[in-house]
């Protein structure tokens, strides 16, 4: 009985660990794509050219527009976490553009 309990606990722990890391990877992927999109929107004034660049960025990160929007709205659900992510993203952009 004790062995079954230990085995079950280990399996549940592994599942939780893998789901957390998948979520973190998904979040990083989104933030990297979003950062590049923000930079394009800020630096390219021609909307046609900017839209083409954004499409390239989405492809680069294996996104289509509906999936990118879905991920965006999933992150926005937790407003405090999203605000912290945006602050981190803003700081990263500032750091990259100051160089």
Residue pairs with C-beta under 8 A, 6 or more apart in sequence:
26 71
27 75
27 85
29 61
29 62
30 61
30 68
30 71
30 72
30 75
31 85
31 88
31 89
32 61
33 57
33 58
33 60
33 61
33 63
33 68
34 72
34 89
35 89
35 92
35 93
36 57
36 60
37 54
37 57
37 58
38 89
38 93
39 93
39 97
40 50
40 53
40 54
40 57
41 50
41 54
44 50
44 53
58 64
58 65
58 68
63 71
75 81
75 82
75 85
76 82
